[in-house]
Amino acid sequence: MIHVTFVTTDGARVEAQAEAGQPLLEVGQAAGMALEGTCEGQMACSTCHVIVARAWFAQLPAASNDEEDLLDLAAGVTATSRLSCQIVLTDVLDGLEVKIPGFSNDMQVG
């Protein structure tokens, strides 16, 4: 089991467990996090944007150019922002902590 901590916009800490190979988006949604994932993990929106705790950021594979382009559209992006649909959980990420941004910017809604 891989343990993940989500920090909500009001500072509450929500603990979740996942299997290796699960995308963080799926785990967050199952834990009740406000991760819309409008494109259903197809990396076509930025509604699953999370802020990875600085101590964990270096453990992640580098973001692709496509992911970086979508993060440019997300609201509240930081230096450790990622799309949760692109974070596949592995044993190395056991204990991962991510923050849910205070707002989102859904580019598919006109």
N, CA, C and O atoms as a Tinker XYZ file with bonds, in Angstrom:
   440  protein
     1  N      0.830000   -1.193000    0.000000    73     2
     2  CA     0.000000    0.000000    0.000000    64     1     3
     3  C      0.875000    1.257000    0.000000    63     2     4     5
     4  O      1.918000    1.317000    0.650000    81     3
     5  N      0.417000    2.237000   -0.739000    73     3     6
     6  CA     1.092000    3.529000   -0.805000    64     5     7
     7  C      0.218000    4.538000   -0.080000    63     6     8     9
     8  O     -0.981000    4.627000   -0.343000    81     7
     9  N      0.804000    5.286000    0.815000    73     7    10
    10  CA     0.082000    6.283000    1.597000    64     9    11
    11  C      0.275000    7.662000    0.975000    63    10    12    13
    12  O      1.388000    8.052000    0.622000    81    11
    13  N     -0.830000    8.387000    0.849000    73    11    14
    14  CA    -0.815000    9.737000    0.290000    64    13    15
    15  C     -1.567000   10.647000    1.246000    63    14    16    17
    16  O     -2.609000   10.270000    1.781000    81    15
    17  N     -1.039000   11.843000    1.459000    73    15    18
    18  CA    -1.737000   12.847000    2.258000    64    17    19
    19  C     -2.129000   13.997000    1.356000    63    18    20    21
    20  O     -1.291000   14.585000    0.672000    81    19
    21  N     -3.416000   14.311000    1.363000    73    19    22
    22  CA    -3.937000   15.469000    0.648000    64    21    23
    23  C     -4.187000   16.563000    1.675000    63    22    24    25
    24  O     -4.766000   16.308000    2.731000    81    23
    25  N     -3.756000   17.771000    1.370000    73    23    26
    26  CA    -4.019000   18.916000    2.231000    64    25    27
    27  C     -5.062000   19.763000    1.510000    63    26    28    29
    28  O     -4.821000   20.262000    0.411000    81    27
    29  N     -6.225000   19.917000    2.143000    73    27    30
    30  CA    -7.328000   20.637000    1.513000    64    29    31
    31  C     -7.103000   22.139000    1.587000    63    30    32    33
    32  O     -6.175000   22.608000    2.244000    81    31
    33  N     -7.960000   22.881000    0.908000    73    31    34
    34  CA    -7.832000   24.337000    0.883000    64    33    35
    35  C     -7.977000   24.954000    2.264000    63    34    36    37
    36  O     -7.467000   26.048000    2.505000    81    35
    37  N     -8.665000   24.270000    3.179000    73    35    38
    38  CA    -8.809000   24.813000    4.539000    64    37    39
    39  C     -7.764000   24.239000    5.502000    63    38    40    41
    40  O     -7.841000   24.459000    6.711000    81    39
    41  N     -6.788000   23.500000    4.959000    73    39    42
    42  CA    -5.688000   22.991000    5.779000    64    41    43
    43  C     -5.910000   21.625000    6.383000    63    42    44    45
    44  O     -5.023000   21.107000    7.061000    81    43
    45  N     -7.073000   21.020000    6.159000    73    43    46
    46  CA    -7.321000   19.680000    6.692000    64    45    47
    47  C     -6.435000   18.675000    5.960000    63    46    48    49
    48  O     -6.179000   18.809000    4.763000    81    47
    49  N     -5.981000   17.687000    6.687000    73    47    50
    50  CA    -5.140000   16.640000    6.118000    64    49    51
    51  C     -5.994000   15.384000    5.946000    63    50    52    53
    52  O     -6.588000   14.890000    6.905000    81    51
    53  N     -6.047000   14.884000    4.734000    73    51    54
    54  CA    -6.838000   13.699000    4.419000    64    53    55
    55  C     -5.879000   12.601000    3.970000    63    54    56    57
    56  O     -5.165000   12.748000    2.978000    81    55
    57  N     -5.875000   11.512000    4.708000    73    55    58
    58  CA    -4.999000   10.389000    4.405000    64    57    59
    59  C     -5.720000    9.439000    3.457000    63    58    60    61
    60  O     -6.912000    9.177000    3.615000    81    59
    61  N     -4.993000    8.927000    2.475000    73    59    62
    62  CA    -5.544000    7.972000    1.521000    64    61    63
    63  C     -4.524000    6.870000    1.271000    63    62    64    65
    64  O     -3.323000    7.060000    1.464000    81    63
    65  N     -5.017000    5.729000    0.844000    73    63    66
    66  CA    -4.145000    4.612000    0.484000    64    65    67
    67  C     -4.398000    4.258000   -0.969000    63    66    68    69
    68  O     -5.512000    4.394000   -1.476000    81    67
    69  N     -3.346000    3.803000   -1.625000    73    67    70
    70  CA    -3.443000    3.478000   -3.043000    64    69    71
    71  C     -2.595000    2.256000   -3.348000    63    70    72    73
    72  O     -1.739000    1.851000   -2.562000    81    71
    73  N     -2.857000    1.693000   -4.493000    73    71    74
    74  CA    -2.044000    0.597000   -5.016000    64    73    75
    75  C     -1.004000    1.189000   -5.969000    63    74    76    77
    76  O     -1.257000    2.209000   -6.611000    81    75
    77  N      0.134000    0.565000   -6.058000    73    75    78
    78  CA     1.136000    0.982000   -7.043000    64    77    79
    79  C      0.508000    0.925000   -8.428000    63    78    80    81
    80  O     -0.210000   -0.019000   -8.760000    81    79
    81  N      0.788000    1.951000   -9.234000    73    79    82
    82  CA     0.251000    2.024000  -10.584000    64    81    83
    83  C     -0.993000    2.878000  -10.715000    63    82    84    85
    84  O     -1.396000    3.210000  -11.830000    81    83
    85  N     -1.612000    3.241000   -9.601000    73    83    86
    86  CA    -2.793000    4.106000   -9.662000    64    85    87
    87  C     -2.381000    5.547000   -9.914000    63    86    88    89
    88  O     -1.384000    6.012000   -9.363000    81    87
    89  N     -3.147000    6.265000  -10.750000    73    87    90
    90  CA    -2.875000    7.699000  -10.910000    64    89    91
    91  C     -3.356000    8.459000   -9.673000    63    90    92    93
    92  O     -4.376000    8.116000   -9.077000    81    91
    93  N     -2.616000    9.480000   -9.305000    73    91    94
    94  CA    -2.970000   10.288000   -8.138000    64    93    95
    95  C     -4.367000   10.888000   -8.285000    63    94    96    97
    96  O     -5.084000   11.011000   -7.292000    81    95
    97  N     -4.767000   11.260000   -9.491000    73    95    98
    98  CA    -6.100000   11.813000   -9.722000    64    97    99
    99  C     -7.177000   10.863000   -9.213000    63    98   100   101
   100  O     -8.096000   11.282000   -8.509000    81    99
   101  N     -7.068000    9.606000   -9.562000    73    99   102
   102  CA    -8.049000    8.592000   -9.163000    64   101   103
   103  C     -8.103000    8.450000   -7.641000    63   102   104   105
   104  O     -9.184000    8.353000   -7.060000    81   103
   105  N     -6.952000    8.439000   -7.010000    73   103   106
   106  CA    -6.870000    8.300000   -5.559000    64   105   107
   107  C     -7.502000    9.515000   -4.879000    63   106   108   109
   108  O     -8.252000    9.376000   -3.913000    81   107
   109  N     -7.190000   10.709000   -5.393000    73   107   110
   110  CA    -7.754000   11.931000   -4.828000    64   109   111
   111  C     -9.259000   11.991000   -4.962000    63   110   112   113
   112  O     -9.951000   12.371000   -4.018000    81   111
   113  N     -9.772000   11.622000   -6.116000    73   111   114
   114  CA   -11.218000   11.627000   -6.313000    64   113   115
   115  C    -11.897000   10.638000   -5.370000    63   114   116   117
   116  O    -12.943000   10.948000   -4.800000    81   115
   117  N    -11.315000    9.454000   -5.200000    73   115   118
   118  CA   -11.876000    8.453000   -4.288000    64   117   119
   119  C    -11.865000    8.935000   -2.841000    63   118   120   121
   120  O    -12.700000    8.525000   -2.035000    81   119
   121  N    -10.897000    9.821000   -2.515000    73   119   122
   122  CA   -10.795000   10.368000   -1.157000    64   121   123
   123  C    -11.658000   11.616000   -0.970000    63   122   124   125
   124  O    -11.647000   12.230000    0.097000    81   123
   125  N    -12.412000   11.991000   -2.022000    73   123   126
   126  CA   -13.313000   13.137000   -1.912000    64   125   127
   127  C    -12.659000   14.485000   -2.161000    63   126   128   129
   128  O    -13.224000   15.522000   -1.811000    81   127
   129  N    -11.474000   14.484000   -2.762000    73   127   130
   130  CA   -10.795000   15.748000   -3.031000    64   129   131
   131  C    -11.436000   16.461000   -4.223000    63   130   132   133
   132  O    -12.013000   15.832000   -5.111000    81   131
   133  N    -11.317000   17.792000   -4.217000    73   131   134
   134  CA   -11.879000   18.620000   -5.289000    64   133   135
   135  C    -10.941000   18.618000   -6.486000    63   134   136   137
   136  O    -10.348000   19.639000   -6.834000    81   135
   137  N    -10.820000   17.457000   -7.105000    73   135   138
   138  CA   -10.008000   17.297000   -8.310000    64   137   139
   139  C    -10.967000   16.900000   -9.418000    63   138   140   141
   140  O    -11.333000   15.733000   -9.555000    81   139
   141  N    -11.363000   17.876000  -10.196000    73   139   142
   142  CA   -12.402000   17.644000  -11.192000    64   141   143
   143  C    -11.978000   16.635000  -12.259000    63   142   144   145
   144  O    -12.718000   15.693000  -12.542000    81   143
   145  N    -10.819000   16.815000  -12.842000    73   143   146
   146  CA   -10.371000   15.902000  -13.882000    64   145   147
   147  C    -11.329000   15.861000  -15.061000    63   146   148   149
   148  O    -11.722000   14.785000  -15.513000    81   147
   149  N    -11.703000   17.032000  -15.558000    73   147   150
   150  CA   -12.689000   17.159000  -16.632000    64   149   151
   151  C    -12.382000   16.251000  -17.815000    63   150   152   153
   152  O    -13.300000   15.682000  -18.406000    81   151
   153  N    -11.124000   16.105000  -18.167000    73   151   154
   154  CA   -10.741000   15.307000  -19.346000    64   153   155
   155  C    -10.567000   13.836000  -19.009000    63   154   156   157
   156  O    -10.150000   13.048000  -19.858000    81   155
   157  N    -10.885000   13.459000  -17.771000    73   155   158
   158  CA   -10.800000   12.067000  -17.312000    64   157   159
   159  C     -9.394000   11.493000  -17.431000    63   158   160   161
   160  O     -9.215000   10.325000  -17.775000    81   159
   161  N     -8.404000   12.325000  -17.145000    73   159   162
   162  CA    -7.020000   11.863000  -17.129000    64   161   163
   163  C     -6.354000   11.785000  -18.481000    63   162   164   165
   164  O     -5.310000   11.148000  -18.617000    81   163
   165  N     -6.931000   12.414000  -19.481000    73   163   166
   166  CA    -6.362000   12.368000  -20.826000    64   165   167
   167  C     -5.375000   13.509000  -21.092000    63   166   168   169
   168  O     -4.917000   13.683000  -22.222000    81   167
   169  N     -5.052000   14.274000  -20.063000    73   167   170
   170  CA    -4.135000   15.415000  -20.145000    64   169   171
   171  C     -4.573000   16.410000  -21.219000    63   170   172   173
   172  O     -3.806000   16.789000  -22.105000    81   171
   173  N     -5.847000   16.819000  -21.102000    73   171   174
   174  CA    -6.394000   17.807000  -22.029000    64   173   175
   175  C     -6.976000   19.001000  -21.281000    63   174   176   177
   176  O     -7.600000   19.869000  -21.891000    81   175
   177  N     -6.778000   19.054000  -19.973000    73   175   178
   178  CA    -7.255000   20.189000  -19.179000    64   177   179
   179  C     -6.292000   20.366000  -18.005000    63   178   180   181
   180  O     -5.274000   19.679000  -17.929000    81   179
   181  N     -6.603000   21.263000  -17.114000    73   179   182
   182  CA    -5.743000   21.448000  -15.932000    64   181   183
   183  C     -6.557000   21.391000  -14.645000    63   182   184   185
   184  O     -6.147000   21.949000  -13.627000    81   183
   185  N     -7.699000   20.727000  -14.682000    73   183   186
   186  CA    -8.599000   20.702000  -13.523000    64   185   187
   187  C     -8.199000   19.679000  -12.463000    63   186   188   189
   188  O     -8.914000   19.500000  -11.477000    81   187
   189  N     -7.069000   19.011000  -12.654000    73   187   190
   190  CA    -6.574000   18.085000  -11.628000    64   189   191
   191  C     -5.240000   18.576000  -11.061000    63   190   192   193
   192  O     -4.462000   17.801000  -10.504000    81   191
   193  N     -4.999000   19.856000  -11.212000    73   191   194
   194  CA    -3.767000   20.496000  -10.738000    64   193   195
   195  C     -3.631000   20.320000   -9.223000    63   194   196   197
   196  O     -4.573000   20.564000   -8.470000    81   195
   197  N     -2.444000   19.893000   -8.795000    73   195   198
   198  CA    -2.111000   19.805000   -7.375000    64   197   199
   199  C     -0.749000   20.454000   -7.156000    63   198   200   201
   200  O      0.031000   20.630000   -8.092000    81   199
   201  N     -0.483000   20.802000   -5.915000    73   199   202
   202  CA     0.812000   21.359000   -5.535000    64   201   203
   203  C      1.518000   20.311000   -4.688000    63   202   204   205
   204  O      1.081000   19.990000   -3.583000    81   203
   205  N      2.595000   19.791000   -5.211000    73   203   206
   206  CA     3.344000   18.731000   -4.547000    64   205   207
   207  C      4.235000   19.353000   -3.474000    63   206   208   209
   208  O      4.889000   20.368000   -3.711000    81   207
   209  N      4.254000   18.737000   -2.296000    73   207   210
   210  CA     5.133000   19.217000   -1.226000    64   209   211
   211  C      6.569000   19.227000   -1.743000    63   210   212   213
   212  O      7.009000   18.277000   -2.391000    81   211
   213  N      7.285000   20.289000   -1.459000    73   211   214
   214  CA     8.642000   20.485000   -1.981000    64   213   215
   215  C      9.537000   19.272000   -1.708000    63   214   216   217
   216  O     10.344000   18.899000   -2.559000    81   215
   217  N      9.403000   18.663000   -0.546000    73   215   218
   218  CA    10.245000   17.517000   -0.200000    64   217   219
   219  C      9.994000   16.317000   -1.108000    63   218   220   221
   220  O     10.856000   15.445000   -1.218000    81   219
   221  N      8.849000   16.253000   -1.750000    73   219   222
   222  CA     8.498000   15.130000   -2.618000    64   221   223
   223  C      8.686000   15.421000   -4.100000    63   222   224   225
   224  O      8.755000   14.493000   -4.906000    81   223
   225  N      8.768000   16.673000   -4.464000    73   223   226
   226  CA     8.765000   17.054000   -5.871000    64   225   227
   227  C      9.878000   16.375000   -6.672000    63   226   228   229
   228  O      9.644000   15.930000   -7.796000    81   227
   229  N     11.064000   16.291000   -6.115000    73   227   230
   230  CA    12.208000   15.698000   -6.818000    64   229   231
   231  C     12.055000   14.195000   -7.030000    63   230   232   233
   232  O     12.762000   13.613000   -7.852000    81   231
   233  N     11.140000   13.561000   -6.298000    73   231   234
   234  CA    10.910000   12.125000   -6.449000    64   233   235
   235  C     10.069000   11.794000   -7.677000    63   234   236   237
   236  O      9.997000   10.639000   -8.095000    81   235
   237  N      9.432000   12.815000   -8.254000    73   235   238
   238  CA     8.561000   12.601000   -9.410000    64   237   239
   239  C      9.361000   12.635000  -10.703000    63   238   240   241
   240  O     10.356000   13.353000  -10.803000    81   239
   241  N      8.930000   11.859000  -11.697000    73   239   242
   242  CA     9.537000   12.010000  -13.021000    64   241   243
   243  C      9.258000   13.429000  -13.529000    63   242   244   245
   244  O      8.268000   14.046000  -13.134000    81   243
   245  N     10.107000   13.935000  -14.383000    73   243   246
   246  CA     9.912000   15.289000  -14.923000    64   245   247
   247  C      8.600000   15.373000  -15.702000    63   246   248   249
   248  O      8.170000   14.410000  -16.338000    81   247
   249  N      7.980000   16.543000  -15.637000    73   247   250
   250  CA     6.753000   16.784000  -16.403000    64   249   251
   251  C      7.091000   16.862000  -17.889000    63   250   252   253
   252  O      8.147000   17.362000  -18.276000    81   251
   253  N      6.178000   16.360000  -18.706000    73   251   254
   254  CA     6.357000   16.463000  -20.157000    64   253   255
   255  C      6.088000   17.901000  -20.598000    63   254   256   257
   256  O      5.527000   18.693000  -19.841000    81   255
   257  N      6.484000   18.229000  -21.810000    73   255   258
   258  CA     6.195000   19.560000  -22.353000    64   257   259
   259  C      4.690000   19.801000  -22.427000    63   258   260   261
   260  O      4.230000   20.913000  -22.171000    81   259
   261  N      3.920000   18.769000  -22.776000    73   259   262
   262  CA     2.459000   18.913000  -22.834000    64   261   263
   263  C      1.881000   19.234000  -21.455000    63   262   264   265
   264  O      0.994000   20.079000  -21.330000    81   263
   265  N      2.384000   18.562000  -20.428000    73   263   266
   266  CA     1.909000   18.844000  -19.070000    64   265   267
   267  C      2.279000   20.272000  -18.674000    63   266   268   269
   268  O      1.458000   20.990000  -18.103000    81   267
   269  N      3.500000   20.680000  -18.971000    73   267   270
   270  CA     3.925000   22.050000  -18.652000    64   269   271
   271  C      3.024000   23.072000  -19.344000    63   270   272   273
   272  O      2.663000   24.085000  -18.746000    81   271
   273  N      2.658000   22.808000  -20.604000    73   271   274
   274  CA     1.773000   23.723000  -21.334000    64   273   275
   275  C      0.414000   23.827000  -20.652000    63   274   276   277
   276  O     -0.145000   24.919000  -20.554000    81   275
   277  N     -0.123000   22.709000  -20.181000    73   275   278
   278  CA    -1.423000   22.739000  -19.495000    64   277   279
   279  C     -1.318000   23.427000  -18.136000    63   278   280   281
   280  O     -2.245000   24.118000  -17.713000    81   279
   281  N     -0.206000   23.240000  -17.463000    73   279   282
   282  CA    -0.029000   23.927000  -16.172000    64   281   283
   283  C     -0.003000   25.442000  -16.361000    63   282   284   285
   284  O     -0.381000   26.186000  -15.456000    81   283
   285  N      0.439000   25.899000  -17.527000    73   283   286
   286  CA     0.422000   27.334000  -17.817000    64   285   287
   287  C     -1.003000   27.884000  -17.795000    63   286   288   289
   288  O     -1.201000   29.082000  -17.594000    81   287
   289  N     -1.993000   27.018000  -17.999000    73   287   290
   290  CA    -3.395000   27.437000  -18.006000    64   289   291
   291  C     -4.057000   27.317000  -16.641000    63   290   292   293
   292  O     -5.157000   27.833000  -16.443000    81   291
   293  N     -3.412000   26.650000  -15.709000    73   291   294
   294  CA    -3.996000   26.419000  -14.389000    64   293   295
   295  C     -3.871000   27.657000  -13.516000    63   294   296   297
   296  O     -2.916000   28.425000  -13.631000    81   295
   297  N     -4.851000   27.834000  -12.647000    73   295   298
   298  CA    -4.824000   28.948000  -11.692000    64   297   299
   299  C     -3.987000   28.562000  -10.475000    63   298   300   301
   300  O     -4.046000   27.423000  -10.012000    81   299
   301  N     -3.219000   29.498000   -9.965000    73   299   302
   302  CA    -2.476000   29.285000   -8.730000    64   301   303
   303  C     -1.286000   28.353000   -8.853000    63   302   304   305
   304  O     -0.918000   27.691000   -7.882000    81   303
   305  N     -0.682000   28.289000  -10.020000    73   303   306
   306  CA     0.458000   27.402000  -10.247000    64   305   307
   307  C      1.652000   27.854000   -9.409000    63   306   308   309
   308  O      1.897000   29.048000   -9.239000    81   307
   309  N      2.385000   26.877000   -8.894000    73   307   310
   310  CA     3.614000   27.137000   -8.141000    64   309   311
   311  C      4.755000   26.363000   -8.791000    63   310   312   313
   312  O      4.550000   25.646000   -9.771000    81   311
   313  N      5.940000   26.509000   -8.248000    73   311   314
   314  CA     7.117000   25.810000   -8.783000    64   313   315
   315  C      6.999000   24.288000   -8.641000    63   314   316   317
   316  O      7.690000   23.550000   -9.342000    81   315
   317  N      6.131000   23.815000   -7.742000    73   315   318
   318  CA     5.979000   22.371000   -7.540000    64   317   319
   319  C      4.599000   21.880000   -7.978000    63   318   320   321
   320  O      4.116000   20.860000   -7.486000    81   319
   321  N      3.972000   22.596000   -8.892000    73   319   322
   322  CA     2.663000   22.182000   -9.413000    64   321   323
   323  C      2.809000   21.044000  -10.413000    63   322   324   325
   324  O      3.766000   20.987000  -11.185000    81   323
   325  N      1.836000   20.142000  -10.378000    73   323   326
   326  CA     1.757000   19.046000  -11.346000    64   325   327
   327  C      0.287000   18.735000  -11.604000    63   326   328   329
   328  O     -0.591000   19.146000  -10.846000    81   327
   329  N      0.037000   18.012000  -12.673000    73   327   330
   330  CA    -1.302000   17.488000  -12.939000    64   329   331
   331  C     -1.379000   16.115000  -12.285000    63   330   332   333
   332  O     -0.545000   15.248000  -12.546000    81   331
   333  N     -2.379000   15.922000  -11.436000    73   331   334
   334  CA    -2.449000   14.657000  -10.691000    64   333   335
   335  C     -2.702000   13.465000  -11.602000    63   334   336   337
   336  O     -2.394000   12.334000  -11.227000    81   335
   337  N     -3.255000   13.690000  -12.793000    73   335   338
   338  CA    -3.464000   12.581000  -13.729000    64   337   339
   339  C     -2.141000   12.055000  -14.268000    63   338   340   341
   340  O     -2.089000   10.946000  -14.802000    81   339
   341  N     -1.083000   12.828000  -14.138000    73   339   342
   342  CA     0.223000   12.437000  -14.672000    64   341   343
   343  C      1.160000   11.874000  -13.609000    63   342   344   345
   344  O      2.300000   11.518000  -13.907000    81   343
   345  N      0.684000   11.795000  -12.383000    73   343   346
   346  CA     1.491000   11.220000  -11.309000    64   345   347
   347  C      0.987000    9.793000  -11.067000    63   346   348   349
   348  O     -0.088000    9.584000  -10.504000    81   347
   349  N      1.779000    8.834000  -11.501000    73   347   350
   350  CA     1.453000    7.423000  -11.280000    64   349   351
   351  C      2.180000    6.997000  -10.012000    63   350   352   353
   352  O      3.401000    7.119000   -9.914000    81   351
   353  N      1.430000    6.504000   -9.058000    73   351   354
   354  CA     2.005000    6.191000   -7.759000    64   353   355
   355  C      2.863000    4.932000   -7.809000    63   354   356   357
   356  O      2.489000    3.924000   -8.407000    81   355
   357  N      4.016000    5.019000   -7.168000    73   355   358
   358  CA     4.955000    3.910000   -7.041000    64   357   359
   359  C      5.371000    3.813000   -5.585000    63   358   360   361
   360  O      5.073000    4.701000   -4.787000    81   359
   361  N      6.056000    2.740000   -5.242000    73   359   362
   362  CA     6.521000    2.568000   -3.861000    64   361   363
   363  C      7.426000    3.715000   -3.418000    63   362   364   365
   364  O      7.458000    4.056000   -2.235000    81   363
   365  N      8.158000    4.312000   -4.356000    73   363   366
   366  CA     9.037000    5.440000   -4.042000    64   365   367
   367  C      8.228000    6.624000   -3.514000    63   366   368   369
   368  O      8.749000    7.448000   -2.763000    81   367
   369  N      6.951000    6.707000   -3.906000    73   367   370
   370  CA     6.104000    7.834000   -3.507000    64   369   371
   371  C      5.277000    7.553000   -2.257000    63   370   372   373
   372  O      4.366000    8.316000   -1.937000    81   371
   373  N      5.582000    6.467000   -1.546000    73   371   374
   374  CA     4.870000    6.164000   -0.302000    64   373   375
   375  C      5.100000    7.293000    0.692000    63   374   376   377
   376  O      6.238000    7.556000    1.081000    81   375
   377  N      4.023000    7.964000    1.106000    73   375   378
   378  CA     4.110000    9.114000    2.005000    64   377   379
   379  C      3.935000   10.440000    1.299000    63   378   380   381
   380  O      3.996000   11.490000    1.938000    81   379
   381  N      3.718000   10.417000   -0.009000    73   379   382
   382  CA     3.557000   11.635000   -0.811000    64   381   383
   383  C      2.536000   12.581000   -0.181000    63   382   384   385
   384  O      1.497000   12.150000    0.319000    81   383
   385  N      2.851000   13.877000   -0.213000    73   383   386
   386  CA     1.932000   14.903000    0.276000    64   385   387
   387  C      1.693000   15.925000   -0.825000    63   386   388   389
   388  O      2.637000   16.449000   -1.418000    81   387
   389  N      0.424000   16.202000   -1.092000    73   387   390
   390  CA     0.052000   17.201000   -2.086000    64   389   391
   391  C     -1.032000   18.106000   -1.522000    63   390   392   393
   392  O     -1.843000   17.695000   -0.691000    81   391
   393  N     -1.025000   19.339000   -1.990000    73   391   394
   394  CA    -2.022000   20.326000   -1.573000    64   393   395
   395  C     -2.994000   20.556000   -2.722000    63   394   396   397
   396  O     -2.605000   20.613000   -3.888000    81   395
   397  N     -4.253000   20.685000   -2.367000    73   395   398
   398  CA    -5.279000   21.014000   -3.349000    64   397   399
   399  C     -5.316000   22.536000   -3.461000    63   398   400   401
   400  O     -5.510000   23.218000   -2.455000    81   399
   401  N     -5.131000   23.085000   -4.674000    73   399   402
   402  CA    -5.155000   24.549000   -4.828000    64   401   403
   403  C     -6.500000   25.133000   -4.407000    63   402   404   405
   404  O     -7.515000   24.436000   -4.408000    81   403
   405  N     -6.502000   26.388000   -4.056000    73   403   406
   406  CA    -7.714000   27.058000   -3.585000    64   405   407
   407  C     -8.721000   27.353000   -4.672000    63   406   408   409
   408  O     -9.868000   27.696000   -4.384000    81   407
   409  N     -8.307000   27.223000   -5.918000    73   407   410
   410  CA    -9.207000   27.512000   -7.028000    64   409   411
   411  C     -8.717000   26.762000   -8.246000    63   410   412   413
   412  O     -7.565000   26.334000   -8.313000    81   411
   413  N     -9.619000   26.610000   -9.218000    73   411   414
   414  CA    -9.230000   25.949000  -10.466000    64   413   415
   415  C     -9.656000   26.794000  -11.636000    63   414   416   417
   416  O    -10.471000   27.707000  -11.497000    81   415
   417  N     -9.110000   26.494000  -12.775000    73   415   418
   418  CA    -9.406000   27.242000  -13.987000    64   417   419
   419  C     -9.729000   26.245000  -15.083000    63   418   420   421
   420  O     -8.828000   25.772000  -15.775000    81   419
   421  N    -11.010000   25.917000  -15.251000    73   419   422
   422  CA   -11.440000   24.918000  -16.217000    64   421   423
   423  C    -11.565000   25.578000  -17.579000    63   422   424   425
   424  O    -12.505000   26.336000  -17.821000    81   423
   425  N    -10.619000   25.293000  -18.472000    73   423   426
   426  CA   -10.588000   25.920000  -19.781000    64   425   427
   427  C    -11.656000   25.379000  -20.713000    63   426   428   429
   428  O    -11.857000   25.940000  -21.790000    81   427
   429  N    -12.357000   24.299000  -20.338000    73   427   430
   430  CA   -13.392000   23.733000  -21.170000    64   429   431
   431  C    -14.752000   24.389000  -20.943000    63   430   432   433
   432  O    -15.684000   24.174000  -21.719000    81   431
   433  N    -14.866000   25.170000  -19.904000    73   431   434
   434  CA   -16.124000   25.860000  -19.611000    64   433   435
   435  C    -16.028000   27.270000  -20.168000    63   434   436   437
   436  O    -15.118000   28.021000  -19.817000    81   435
   437  N    -16.959000   27.628000  -21.030000    73   435   438
   438  CA   -16.901000   28.942000  -21.673000    64   437   439
   439  C    -17.550000   29.968000  -20.847000    63   438   440
   440  O    -17.594000   31.136000  -21.234000    81   439
